Amino acid sequence: GSGNTDYIIPSCGVEDLDHSIFNLFDKQIPLYYDLHGEIKKVPVIFATGERFALLRRKQPITDRNGALILPLISITRTAIENVPSKGIANNQMFPNIVTKRISKKDLEYRQQKNIENLKNVKGEDLSQEGDISLKPRIEKNIVETIEMPPVKYFGANYEISIWSSFTQQMNKLLETIMNAYTLNPGQQFYLESDKGYKFSAFVDGSISQDTNYAEFTDAERYVKYNMSVNATGYIIAPNILGGK
């Protein structure tokens, strides 16, 4: 029959995975730096639009005066995998049963059938000998089954760029990130979205370096490291206009 609307499953998709990756570096990992004795938080941006084009030229972010805004962590989603290699279940075809509960129509049904065999109840199946027992009888109830659509898994690749002005400052940031692994042997992060969905993120083996002080030019020096993070997400009950 038609689906009920009193039990709503929050939607989950690509945007939820993006938010969880952003919250990982913005809220979960304690990334701070010391500026003249004052402890400040390292800003984190999710590079999209014109910022994405700016980072694609491998140039650091600058303010209106042309000065570098460092330290800084930028996140760019580079690709989406239709078939992720890690963190995927084996069921993407059939609906998943969330829970079962007694239907609201069960009381009227029990009154009509007189399952307890009460003598003063007008029921269709009233027997001659009543059998009143304290033991609950739940084998003939109307059970409402709540299920959600099949889960579609996908993978997303993110490029994390870490910018700083000094090597010592960069070392502290890298130590903080590598010390925040949820699972150290697998270089794995535990992610959770604002809606409560949980994801897994995996860091590639190497963290590459990209600096500009090797040329000894007049440009303001910076230290940059790039790391690739592969996260596995899933699509549940997406809010698609005109979709099922």
Sequence and secondary structure as in RCSB ss.txt:
>XXXX:A:sequence
GSGNTDYIIPSCGVEDLDHSIFNLFDKQIPLYYDLHGEIKKVPVIFATGERFALLRRKQPITDRNGALILPLISI
TRTAIENVPSKGIANNQMFPNIVTKRISKKDLEYRQQKNIENLKNVKGEDLSQEGDISLKPRIEKNIVETIEMPP
VKYFGANYEISIWSSFTQQMNKLLETIMNAYTLNPGQQFYLESDKGYKFSAFVDGSISQDTNYAEFTDAERYVKY
NMSVNATGYIIAPNILGGK
>XXXX:A:secstr
    SSS    B HHHHHHHHHHIIIIIS  EEEETTEEEE  EEE  THHHHHHHTT   B TTS B  SEEEE
EEEEEESS SSS  S  SS EEEEEEE TTHHHHHHHHTTT  TTS  TT  SS    SS   TT  EEEEEE  
 EEEEEEEEEEEEESSHHHHHHHHHHHHTT SBTTTTEEEEE TTS EEEEEE S  EEEESTTS  SS   EEE
EEEEEEEEEEBS   TT  
